[in-house]
Amino acid sequence: MRKLLTTASLAAAVLAVTACASSSSSSSPPASSSAQAAGASSASSGTTLKTTTIGGTQVLTNSAGFTLYWFAPDTSTTSKCTGSCATYWPPVKGPATAGSGVTGTLGVITRPDGTMQATYDGHPLYTYVGDSAPGQAKGNGLNISGGLWWEMTVSGAKPATSTGSNSGGGTSTSGPGPGTGGGGYGY
């Protein structure tokens, strides 16, 4: 039952983000989905990166407090997360500025679609649509969309060793469920 609810919740979040992104209407979406979509997508350039502690690990967040992630298959110059992957893992638009406590090197890469993506210590940055509120790291340790995803720690790209960082009842890589990897995108 929990697997079904988690999958249904993720699907609802993706639909909300997709609907907001593709809407050509000038009317405003409801406040709750508007705030979630804005925080999770990092849609505006000029994002200020911040820090917070999740599960005992100091991690980077966007200006709305949503955890930032890096994708293991990426290189310092190329994002390997494109197409439907970028729907679930929205790239952080660059350039970004460092807020208090952000000590790594910030940069930008040009994505295949020509947009700029922020990087931290050479790793392209993403948010995760499965994080529905600031302070969550439901994407940490997931093996989906063609590789492993890790929360971006302030100290660099070293994966967090804390098992409590996948908080809020989200998916994890231990046991059956959409976060267990395997083939395809796992959705």
Secondary structure, DSSP 8 states (H G I E B T S, - for coil): -HHHHHHHHHHHHHHHHHHHHH---SS---HHHHHHHHHHH--SSS-EEEEEEETTEEEEE-TTS-B-EEETT--SS-----THHHHHS-B-BS--EE-TT--S-EEEEE-TTS-EEEEETTEE-B--TT--STT--TTTT-EETTEEEEE-BTTBS-----GGGS-TT---SSSSSGGG--STT--
